[in-house]
Amino acid sequence: MSLIDNPSRRARTHRRGRMHLGEDILLARHGSRIQSLRLDRRADRMVATLTDGTIDCASNRLLPSGPTPVEVLRAKVDAIRTDTASVSRAELHLLLRFSAIWLAISVVLTALIVGFSSAAGSPDLLQASLTYPAY
């Protein structure tokens, strides 16, 4: 006999909402020996108190969750700040400098191309210079 079929507990087992995975696992493990069930929201698990006074827990997740993308990014930033990352801070500064220089050169060259094509006076040349990156 399961917890739900027990007539003495029928009034207390009125279900509201969905059944959690941990509750299903605990019912499969212990069946009618469960005295009470409660949801531990912080740990996302079900906690069962058995008739003999012992406590058993079951997770509501099928697979353990890994760190969130924000936590991974935070850990990488902290590793860079403390200089324990695989890439040193000096290498990152050098990479940022090269990227900034490359961006500046690209902007200047793009402005020169648009300026020369608009100064030429030919609308076809201006249209070709503006639509070239789309190819």
DSSP file with accessible surface (Angstrom, degrees, kcal/mol):
  #  RESIDUE AA STRUCTURE BP1 BP2  ACC     N-H-->O    O-->H-N    N-H-->O    O-->H-N    TCO  KAPPA ALPHA  PHI   PSI    X-CA   Y-CA   Z-CA
    1    1 A M              0   0  144      0, 0.0    31,-0.3     0, 0.0     2,-0.1   0.000 360.0 360.0 360.0 132.9    0.0    0.0    0.0
    2    2 A S     >  -     0   0   42     29,-0.1     4,-0.8    30,-0.1    30,-0.1  -0.377 360.0-100.5 -93.6 175.2    1.4    3.4   -1.0
    3    3 A L  T  4 S+     0   0   18      1,-0.2     3,-0.4     2,-0.2     6,-0.1   0.871 121.9  50.2 -62.8 -36.5    1.3    6.7    0.7
    4    4 A I  T  4 S+     0   0   77      1,-0.2    -1,-0.2     3,-0.0     9,-0.1   0.865 110.5  48.6 -74.9 -32.5   -1.5    7.9   -1.6
    5    5 A D  T  4 S+     0   0   96      3,-0.0    -1,-0.2     4,-0.0    -2,-0.2   0.564  81.0 111.4 -84.8  -8.0   -3.7    4.8   -1.1
    6    6 A N    ><  -     0   0   23     -4,-0.8     3,-0.9    -3,-0.4     4,-0.3  -0.530  57.4-155.3 -70.8 117.4   -3.5    4.8    2.7
    7    7 A P  G >  S+     0   0   89      0, 0.0     3,-0.7     0, 0.0     4,-0.3   0.822  89.7  58.7 -68.0 -27.5   -7.0    5.7    4.0
    8    8 A S  G 3  S+     0   0   91      1,-0.2     3,-0.1     2,-0.1     4,-0.1   0.769 114.2  37.5 -72.6 -20.8   -5.8    7.1    7.3
    9    9 A R  G X> S+     0   0   37     -3,-0.9     4,-1.0    -6,-0.1     3,-0.5   0.293  84.4 105.4-109.4   8.1   -3.6    9.7    5.5
   10   10 A R  G X4 S+     0   0  151     -3,-0.7     3,-0.6    -4,-0.3    -1,-0.1   0.878  78.6  52.5 -60.9 -37.3   -6.0   10.5    2.7
   11   11 A A  G >4 S+     0   0   95     -4,-0.3     3,-0.6     1,-0.2    -1,-0.2   0.848 111.8  46.5 -68.3 -30.9   -7.0   13.9    4.1
   12   12 A R  G <4 S+     0   0  183     -3,-0.5    -1,-0.2     1,-0.2    -2,-0.2   0.575 101.4  66.2 -87.8  -9.6   -3.3   15.0    4.4
   13   13 A T  G <<  +     0   0   34     -4,-1.0     2,-0.5    -3,-0.6    -1,-0.2   0.069  61.0 144.3-101.7  24.7   -2.2   13.8    1.0
   14   14 A H    <   -     0   0  142     -3,-0.6     2,-0.3     1,-0.1    -3,-0.0  -0.510  46.0-137.4 -65.0 116.2   -4.3   16.3   -1.0
   15   15 A R        -     0   0   98     -2,-0.5     2,-0.4     4,-0.0    -1,-0.1  -0.611  23.9-177.2 -85.2 135.5   -2.0   17.1   -3.9
   16   16 A R        -     0   0  215     -2,-0.3     2,-0.1     2,-0.1    -2,-0.0  -0.987  58.2 -13.7-127.7 120.3   -1.6   20.6   -5.3
   17   17 A G  S    S-     0   0   72     -2,-0.4     2,-0.1     2,-0.0    -2,-0.0  -0.447 103.1 -22.9  90.9-161.3    0.6   21.0   -8.3
   18   18 A R        -     0   0  177     -2,-0.1     2,-0.5     1,-0.1    -2,-0.1  -0.405  61.2-109.3 -89.8 160.8    3.1   18.6   -9.9
   19   19 A M        -     0   0   77     -2,-0.1     2,-0.1    -4,-0.1    -1,-0.1  -0.751  35.3-130.2 -88.7 130.8    4.8   15.7   -8.4
   20   20 A H     >  -     0   0   37     -2,-0.5     4,-1.8     1,-0.1     5,-0.2  -0.459  13.7-121.3 -80.3 154.0    8.5   16.2   -7.9
   21   21 A L  H  > S+     0   0   58     39,-0.3     4,-2.3     1,-0.2     5,-0.2   0.903 113.1  54.6 -61.9 -40.1   11.1   13.7   -9.1
   22   22 A G  H  > S+     0   0    0      1,-0.2     4,-2.6     2,-0.2    -1,-0.2   0.864 105.0  53.6 -63.1 -36.0   12.5   13.3   -5.6
   23   23 A E  H  > S+     0   0   15      2,-0.2     4,-2.4     1,-0.2    -1,-0.2   0.921 108.9  48.7 -64.8 -41.5    9.0   12.4   -4.3
   24   24 A D  H  X S+     0   0   91     -4,-1.8     4,-2.0     2,-0.2    -2,-0.2   0.912 112.0  49.3 -64.0 -41.2    8.6    9.7   -6.9
   25   25 A I  H  X S+     0   0   57     -4,-2.3     4,-2.2     2,-0.2    -2,-0.2   0.929 111.6  48.4 -64.9 -44.2   12.1    8.3   -6.0
   26   26 A L  H  X>S+     0   0    0     -4,-2.6     4,-2.8     1,-0.2     5,-0.6   0.895 110.1  51.5 -65.9 -38.5   11.3    8.3   -2.3
   27   27 A L  H  X5S+     0   0   30     -4,-2.4     4,-1.3     1,-0.2    -1,-0.2   0.894 110.7  49.1 -64.4 -36.3    8.0    6.6   -2.8
   28   28 A A  H  <5S+     0   0   86     -4,-2.0    -2,-0.2    -5,-0.2    -1,-0.2   0.873 115.8  44.0 -69.7 -35.3    9.7    3.9   -4.9
   29   29 A R  H  <5S+     0   0  130     -4,-2.2    -2,-0.2    -5,-0.1    -1,-0.2   0.915 134.0  10.3 -73.3 -45.8   12.3    3.4   -2.2
   30   30 A H  H ><5S+     0   0   32     -4,-2.8     3,-1.9     1,-0.2    -3,-0.2   0.664  76.0 179.0-117.1 -22.2   10.2    3.4    0.9
   31   31 A G  G ><<S+     0   0   19     -4,-1.3     3,-1.2    -5,-0.6    -1,-0.2  -0.279  75.4   5.7  59.1-121.9    6.5    3.2    0.0
   32   32 A S  G 3  S+     0   0   58    -31,-0.3    -1,-0.3     1,-0.3   -30,-0.1   0.526 115.6  79.0 -78.4  -3.0    4.2    3.0    3.0
   33   33 A R  G <   +     0   0  108     -3,-1.9    18,-2.5    -6,-0.1     2,-0.5   0.536  68.7 106.2 -81.2  -2.2    7.0    3.6    5.5
   34   34 A I  E <   +A   50   0A   0     -3,-1.2    16,-0.3    16,-0.2     3,-0.1  -0.641  43.8 180.0 -81.3 125.1    7.0    7.3    4.7
   35   35 A Q  E     -     0   0A  97     14,-3.2     2,-0.3    -2,-0.5    15,-0.2   0.857  67.1  -5.7 -89.6 -43.3    5.5    9.4    7.5
   36   36 A S  E     -A   49   0A  57     13,-1.7    13,-2.7     2,-0.0     2,-0.4  -0.995  56.8-151.9-151.9 154.7    5.9   12.8    5.9
   37   37 A L  E     +A   48   0A  43     -2,-0.3     2,-0.3    11,-0.2    11,-0.2  -0.965  15.3 177.6-125.1 142.1    7.4   14.5    2.9
   38   38 A R  E     -A   47   0A 138      9,-2.2     9,-3.0    -2,-0.4     2,-0.5  -0.988  27.2-121.7-143.0 154.4    8.7   18.0    2.6
   39   39 A L  E     -A   46   0A  45     -2,-0.3     2,-1.0     7,-0.2     7,-0.2  -0.833  11.8-155.2 -97.9 122.7   10.4   20.0   -0.2
   40   40 A D  E  >> -A   45   0A  35      5,-3.2     5,-1.8    -2,-0.5     4,-1.0  -0.839  14.4-176.2 -94.0  96.7   13.8   21.5    0.6
   41   41 A R  T  45S+     0   0  200     -2,-1.0    -1,-0.2     1,-0.2     3,-0.1   0.845  75.7  57.8 -67.4 -35.2   13.7   24.4   -1.9
   42   42 A R  T  45S+     0   0  240      1,-0.2    -1,-0.2    -3,-0.1    -2,-0.0   0.922 119.3  29.4 -63.8 -42.6   17.2   25.6   -1.3
   43   43 A A  T  45S-     0   0   51      2,-0.1    -1,-0.2    -3,-0.1    -2,-0.2   0.482 105.4-127.9 -94.5  -3.2   18.8   22.2   -2.1
   44   44 A D  T  <5 +     0   0   44     -4,-1.0    16,-2.2     1,-0.2     2,-0.3   0.957  67.6 115.2  53.1  58.0   16.0   21.3   -4.6
   45   45 A R  E   < -AB  40  59A  95     -5,-1.8    -5,-3.2    14,-0.3     2,-0.4  -0.966  65.5-114.3-148.2 163.3   15.3   18.0   -3.1
   46   46 A M  E     -AB  39  58A   8     12,-2.9    12,-2.1    -2,-0.3     2,-0.5  -0.839  23.4-155.5-101.3 139.8   12.6   16.1   -1.2
   47   47 A V  E     -AB  38  57A   3     -9,-3.0    -9,-2.2    -2,-0.4     2,-0.4  -0.970   8.2-164.4-118.8 126.1   13.1   15.0    2.4
   48   48 A A  E     -AB  37  56A   0      8,-3.3     8,-2.3    -2,-0.5     2,-0.6  -0.923  10.3-153.5-113.6 133.1   11.1   12.1    3.7
   49   49 A T  E     -AB  36  55A  40    -13,-2.7   -14,-3.2    -2,-0.4   -13,-1.7  -0.929  22.8-148.1-100.4 124.0   10.7   11.2    7.4
   50   50 A L  E >   -A   34   0A   4      4,-3.0     3,-1.9    -2,-0.6   -16,-0.2  -0.409  25.2-105.0 -91.2 168.1   10.1    7.5    7.8
   51   51 A T  T 3  S+     0   0   78    -18,-2.5   -17,-0.1     1,-0.3    -1,-0.1   0.789 120.1  55.8 -64.9 -27.1    8.0    5.7   10.4
   52   52 A D  T 3  S-     0   0  101    -19,-0.2    -1,-0.3     2,-0.1     3,-0.1   0.407 122.2-104.7 -86.1   2.8   11.1    4.5   12.3
   53   53 A G  S <  S+     0   0   56     -3,-1.9    -2,-0.1     1,-0.3     2,-0.1   0.364  78.2 129.7  95.4  -7.1   12.3    8.2   12.6
   54   54 A T        -     0   0   69     -5,-0.1    -4,-3.0     1,-0.0     2,-0.4  -0.399  49.1-136.1 -78.9 161.6   15.1    8.1   10.0
   55   55 A I  E     -B   49   0A 110     -6,-0.2     2,-0.3    -3,-0.1    -6,-0.2  -0.949  18.5-175.6-121.1 138.1   15.3   10.7    7.3
   56   56 A D  E     -B   48   0A  39     -8,-2.3    -8,-3.3    -2,-0.4     2,-0.3  -0.978   7.2-158.5-132.0 146.3   16.0   10.1    3.6
   57   57 A C  E     -B   47   0A  40     -2,-0.3     2,-0.3   -10,-0.2   -10,-0.2  -0.922   7.1-173.1-124.6 151.5   16.5   12.6    0.8
   58   58 A A  E     -B   46   0A   6    -12,-2.1   -12,-2.9    -2,-0.3   -36,-0.2  -0.991  26.0-119.6-144.3 135.5   16.2   12.5   -3.0
   59   59 A S  E     -B   45   0A  59     -2,-0.3   -14,-0.3   -14,-0.2   -34,-0.1  -0.360   7.6-142.5 -72.0 149.9   17.2   15.1   -5.5
   60   60 A N  S    S+     0   0   21    -16,-2.2     2,-0.4   -39,-0.2   -39,-0.3   0.357  79.1  84.9 -91.2   5.2   14.6   16.6   -7.8
   61   61 A R        -     0   0  120    -17,-0.3    -2,-0.1     1,-0.1     4,-0.0  -0.878  66.1-151.3-111.2 142.3   17.1   16.8  -10.7
   62   62 A L  S    S+     0   0  149     -2,-0.4    -1,-0.1     1,-0.2    -3,-0.1   0.913  88.2  24.2 -74.2 -44.0   17.9   14.0  -13.0
   63   63 A L  S    S-     0   0  139      0, 0.0    -1,-0.2     0, 0.0     2,-0.1  -0.929  94.7-101.8-120.3 145.8   21.5   15.1  -13.6
   64   64 A P        -     0   0  123      0, 0.0     2,-0.3     0, 0.0    -2,-0.0  -0.427  42.2-120.5 -65.4 138.8   23.6   17.3  -11.3
   65   65 A S        -     0   0   77     -2,-0.1     3,-0.1     1,-0.1    -4,-0.0  -0.606  22.6-144.5 -84.4 141.6   23.7   20.8  -12.6
   66   66 A G        -     0   0   55     -2,-0.3    -1,-0.1     1,-0.2     2,-0.1  -0.229  41.7 -61.9 -88.8-175.9   27.0   22.4  -13.4
   67   67 A P        -     0   0   92      0, 0.0    -1,-0.2     0, 0.0     0, 0.0  -0.384  56.7-112.4 -68.5 148.9   28.0   26.0  -12.9
   68   68 A T     >  -     0   0   69      1,-0.1     4,-2.2    -3,-0.1     5,-0.2  -0.328  29.4-106.2 -73.9 161.9   25.9   28.6  -14.7
   69   69 A P  H  > S+     0   0  114      0, 0.0     4,-2.4     0, 0.0     5,-0.2   0.864 121.9  55.0 -59.0 -33.2   27.6   30.7  -17.5
   70   70 A V  H  > S+     0   0   91      1,-0.2     4,-2.6     2,-0.2     5,-0.2   0.915 107.8  48.7 -66.7 -40.9   27.7   33.7  -15.2
   71   71 A E  H  > S+     0   0   98      2,-0.2     4,-2.3     1,-0.2    -1,-0.2   0.888 111.2  50.2 -65.5 -38.7   29.6   31.7  -12.6
   72   72 A V  H  X S+     0   0   57     -4,-2.2     4,-2.2     2,-0.2    -2,-0.2   0.936 112.5  46.7 -64.1 -45.5   32.1   30.4  -15.2
   73   73 A L  H  X S+     0   0  113     -4,-2.4     4,-2.6     1,-0.2     5,-0.2   0.916 111.4  51.6 -63.1 -41.9   32.7   33.9  -16.4
   74   74 A R  H  X S+     0   0  146     -4,-2.6     4,-2.4     1,-0.2    -1,-0.2   0.907 109.6  50.0 -61.9 -41.2   33.1   35.2  -12.9
   75   75 A A  H  X S+     0   0   60     -4,-2.3     4,-2.1     2,-0.2    -1,-0.2   0.904 111.3  48.9 -65.7 -38.2   35.7   32.5  -12.1
   76   76 A K  H  X S+     0   0  135     -4,-2.2     4,-2.1     2,-0.2    -2,-0.2   0.907 111.2  49.2 -68.1 -40.1   37.6   33.3  -15.3
   77   77 A V  H  X S+     0   0   54     -4,-2.6     4,-2.6     1,-0.2    -2,-0.2   0.916 111.6  49.5 -64.9 -41.2   37.6   37.0  -14.5
   78   78 A D  H  X S+     0   0   73     -4,-2.4     4,-2.2     1,-0.2    -1,-0.2   0.887 109.2  52.5 -63.9 -38.0   38.8   36.3  -10.9
   79   79 A A  H  <>S+     0   0   24     -4,-2.1     5,-2.8     2,-0.2     6,-1.1   0.885 110.9  47.3 -65.4 -36.5   41.6   34.0  -12.3
   80   80 A I  H ><5S+     0   0   57     -4,-2.1     3,-0.9     3,-0.2    -2,-0.2   0.914 111.0  51.6 -70.2 -40.6   42.7   36.8  -14.6
   81   81 A R  H 3<5S+     0   0  166     -4,-2.6    -2,-0.2     1,-0.3    -1,-0.2   0.889 114.8  41.5 -62.2 -40.6   42.6   39.3  -11.7
   82   82 A T  T 3<5S-     0   0   94     -4,-2.2    -1,-0.3    -5,-0.2    -2,-0.2   0.440 111.7-122.8 -87.2   1.0   44.8   37.1   -9.5
   83   83 A D  T < 5S+     0   0   90     -3,-0.9    -3,-0.2    -4,-0.3    -4,-0.1   0.833  79.2 118.8  60.0  39.3   47.0   36.2  -12.4
   84   84 A T      < +     0   0  104     -5,-2.8    -4,-0.2    -6,-0.2    -5,-0.1   0.340  43.5 108.7-109.4   4.0   46.4   32.5  -12.1
   85   85 A A  S    S-     0   0   34     -6,-1.1     4,-0.1     2,-0.3    -9,-0.0  -0.272  84.0-111.2 -76.2 166.5   44.8   32.1  -15.5
   86   86 A S  S    S+     0   0  127      1,-0.1     2,-0.5     2,-0.1    -1,-0.1   0.749 108.9  58.2 -70.5 -21.6   46.6   30.3  -18.4
   87   87 A V  S    S-     0   0   59      4,-0.0    -2,-0.3     3,-0.0    -4,-0.1  -0.940  89.5-132.6-109.5 127.6   46.9   33.6  -20.1
   88   88 A S     >  -     0   0   39     -2,-0.5     4,-1.9     1,-0.1     5,-0.1  -0.288  19.0-114.3 -77.4 164.6   48.7   36.3  -18.2
   89   89 A R  H  > S+     0   0  117      1,-0.2     4,-2.5     2,-0.2     5,-0.2   0.872 116.4  56.5 -65.0 -36.3   47.5   39.9  -17.8
   90   90 A A  H  > S+     0   0   73      1,-0.2     4,-2.2     2,-0.2    -1,-0.2   0.911 106.5  49.5 -63.8 -39.6   50.4   41.2  -19.9
   91   91 A E  H  > S+     0   0  109      1,-0.2     4,-2.4     2,-0.2    -1,-0.2   0.892 110.7  50.5 -65.8 -37.9   49.4   39.0  -22.8
   92   92 A L  H  X S+     0   0   48     -4,-1.9     4,-2.5     2,-0.2    -2,-0.2   0.905 109.3  50.5 -66.0 -40.8   45.8   40.2  -22.5
   93   93 A H  H  X S+     0   0   92     -4,-2.5     4,-2.2     2,-0.2    -2,-0.2   0.910 111.0  49.2 -62.7 -41.6   46.9   43.8  -22.5
   94   94 A L  H  X S+     0   0   86     -4,-2.2     4,-2.5     2,-0.2    -2,-0.2   0.924 111.0  49.6 -63.4 -43.6   49.0   43.2  -25.6
   95   95 A L  H  X S+     0   0  102     -4,-2.4     4,-2.3     1,-0.2    -2,-0.2   0.909 110.5  50.2 -61.9 -41.5   46.1   41.5  -27.3
   96   96 A L  H  X S+     0   0  115     -4,-2.5     4,-2.4     2,-0.2    -1,-0.2   0.895 109.9  50.8 -64.7 -38.5   43.8   44.4  -26.5
   97   97 A R  H  X S+     0   0  165     -4,-2.2     4,-2.5     2,-0.2    -2,-0.2   0.941 111.3  47.0 -64.0 -47.3   46.3   46.9  -27.9
   98   98 A F  H  X S+     0   0  128     -4,-2.5     4,-2.6     1,-0.2    -2,-0.2   0.899 112.5  50.7 -61.5 -39.1   46.6   45.0  -31.1
   99   99 A S  H  X S+     0   0   63     -4,-2.3     4,-2.4    -5,-0.2    -1,-0.2   0.909 110.6  48.4 -65.7 -41.8   42.8   44.7  -31.4
  100  100 A A  H  X S+     0   0   60     -4,-2.4     4,-2.4     2,-0.2    -2,-0.2   0.909 112.5  48.5 -65.0 -41.7   42.4   48.5  -30.8
  101  101 A I  H  X S+     0   0   94     -4,-2.5     4,-2.6     2,-0.2     5,-0.2   0.929 111.8  49.6 -63.9 -43.8   45.1   49.3  -33.4
  102  102 A W  H  X S+     0   0  183     -4,-2.6     4,-2.4     1,-0.2    -2,-0.2   0.917 111.3  49.4 -61.8 -41.4   43.4   46.9  -35.9
  103  103 A L  H  X S+     0   0  114     -4,-2.4     4,-2.4     2,-0.2    -1,-0.2   0.924 110.8  49.6 -64.1 -42.7   40.0   48.5  -35.3
  104  104 A A  H  X S+     0   0   53     -4,-2.4     4,-2.5     1,-0.2    -2,-0.2   0.923 111.6  48.2 -63.4 -44.3   41.4   52.0  -35.8
  105  105 A I  H  X S+     0   0   85     -4,-2.6     4,-2.7     1,-0.2     5,-0.2   0.920 111.5  51.0 -62.7 -41.6   43.1   51.0  -39.0
  106  106 A S  H  X S+     0   0   42     -4,-2.4     4,-2.3    -5,-0.2    -2,-0.2   0.917 111.2  47.4 -62.8 -42.6   39.9   49.4  -40.3
  107  107 A V  H  X S+     0   0   88     -4,-2.4     4,-2.5     2,-0.2    -1,-0.2   0.931 113.3  48.2 -65.5 -43.8   37.8   52.5  -39.5
  108  108 A V  H  X S+     0   0   81     -4,-2.5     4,-2.5     2,-0.2    -2,-0.2   0.935 113.2  47.1 -63.7 -45.7   40.3   54.8  -41.2
  109  109 A L  H  X S+     0   0   94     -4,-2.7     4,-2.4     2,-0.2    -1,-0.2   0.905 112.2  50.0 -64.1 -40.2   40.6   52.7  -44.3
  110  110 A T  H  X S+     0   0   88     -4,-2.3     4,-2.4    -5,-0.2     5,-0.2   0.926 111.5  48.5 -63.2 -43.7   36.8   52.4  -44.5
  111  111 A A  H  X S+     0   0   62     -4,-2.5     4,-2.7     1,-0.2    -2,-0.2   0.902 111.4  50.7 -63.8 -39.5   36.4   56.1  -44.2
  112  112 A L  H  X S+     0   0   82     -4,-2.5     4,-2.8     2,-0.2     5,-0.3   0.919 110.3  48.9 -64.1 -42.1   39.1   56.7  -46.9
  113  113 A I  H  X S+     0   0  100     -4,-2.4     4,-2.3     2,-0.2     5,-0.2   0.939 114.5  44.4 -63.8 -46.7   37.3   54.3  -49.3
  114  114 A V  H  X S+     0   0   48     -4,-2.4     4,-2.2     1,-0.2     5,-0.2   0.916 114.7  50.5 -65.2 -40.2   34.0   56.0  -48.8
  115  115 A G  H  X S+     0   0   34     -4,-2.7     4,-1.9    -5,-0.2    -2,-0.2   0.929 112.3  45.4 -63.8 -44.9   35.5   59.4  -49.0
  116  116 A F  H  X S+     0   0  152     -4,-2.8     4,-1.3     1,-0.2    -1,-0.2   0.899 113.6  49.3 -65.9 -40.5   37.4   58.7  -52.2
  117  117 A S  H  X S+     0   0    7     -4,-2.3     4,-0.5    -5,-0.3     5,-0.3   0.871 112.9  46.7 -70.7 -32.8   34.4   57.1  -53.9
  118  118 A S  H  < S+     0   0   68     -4,-2.2     3,-0.5    -5,-0.2    -1,-0.2   0.833 110.9  53.0 -75.7 -29.2   32.1   60.0  -52.9
  119  119 A A  H  < S+     0   0   82     -4,-1.9    -2,-0.2     1,-0.2    -1,-0.2   0.759  97.2  67.0 -74.9 -23.8   34.7   62.5  -54.2
  120  120 A A  H  < S-     0   0   63     -4,-1.3    -1,-0.2    -5,-0.2    -2,-0.2   0.781  97.8-139.4 -68.8 -26.4   34.9   60.7  -57.5
  121  121 A G     <  +     0   0   61     -4,-0.5    -3,-0.1    -3,-0.5    -1,-0.1   0.290  60.1 124.8  89.3 -12.2   31.3   61.8  -58.2
  122  122 A S     >  -     0   0   50     -5,-0.3     4,-1.9     1,-0.2    -1,-0.2  -0.727  48.7-157.2 -85.5 119.5   30.2   58.6  -59.8
  123  123 A P  H  > S+     0   0   98      0, 0.0     4,-2.5     0, 0.0     5,-0.2   0.842  93.6  57.6 -65.7 -28.9   27.1   57.2  -58.1
  124  124 A D  H  > S+     0   0  131      2,-0.2     4,-2.3     1,-0.2     5,-0.2   0.905 106.2  48.2 -67.2 -39.6   27.9   53.7  -59.3
  125  125 A L  H  > S+     0   0   85      2,-0.2     4,-2.2     1,-0.2    -1,-0.2   0.904 112.0  49.6 -66.9 -39.8   31.3   53.8  -57.7
  126  126 A L  H  X S+     0   0   58     -4,-1.9     4,-1.9    -9,-0.3    -2,-0.2   0.932 111.9  48.4 -63.5 -45.0   29.8   55.0  -54.4
  127  127 A Q  H  X S+     0   0  116     -4,-2.5     4,-1.8     1,-0.2    -2,-0.2   0.909 111.9  49.7 -63.3 -40.5   27.2   52.2  -54.5
  128  128 A A  H  X S+     0   0   55     -4,-2.3     4,-0.9     1,-0.2    -1,-0.2   0.903 111.0  49.0 -66.7 -38.6   29.8   49.6  -55.2
  129  129 A S  H  < S+     0   0   25     -4,-2.2    -1,-0.2     1,-0.2    -2,-0.2   0.837 113.5  46.7 -72.0 -30.6   32.0   50.8  -52.3
  130  130 A L  H  < S+     0   0   95     -4,-1.9    -1,-0.2     1,-0.2    -2,-0.2   0.798 118.4  39.8 -80.7 -28.2   29.2   50.8  -49.8
  131  131 A T  H >< S+     0   0   45     -4,-1.8     3,-1.1    -5,-0.2     4,-0.4   0.476  87.5  95.1 -99.6  -1.8   27.8   47.3  -50.8
  132  132 A Y  G >< S+     0   0  169     -4,-0.9     3,-1.8     1,-0.2    -1,-0.1   0.901  79.1  56.5 -59.2 -45.0   31.2   45.5  -51.3
  133  133 A P  G 3  S+     0   0  109      0, 0.0    -1,-0.2     0, 0.0    -2,-0.1   0.727  94.4  70.6 -63.4 -16.4   31.3   44.0  -47.7
  134  134 A A  G <         0   0   90     -3,-1.1    -2,-0.2     1,-0.2    -3,-0.1   0.718 360.0 360.0 -71.5 -19.5   27.9   42.4  -48.3
  135  135 A Y    <         0   0  216     -3,-1.8    -1,-0.2    -4,-0.4    -3,-0.1   0.546 360.0 360.0 -77.7 360.0   29.5   39.9  -50.8
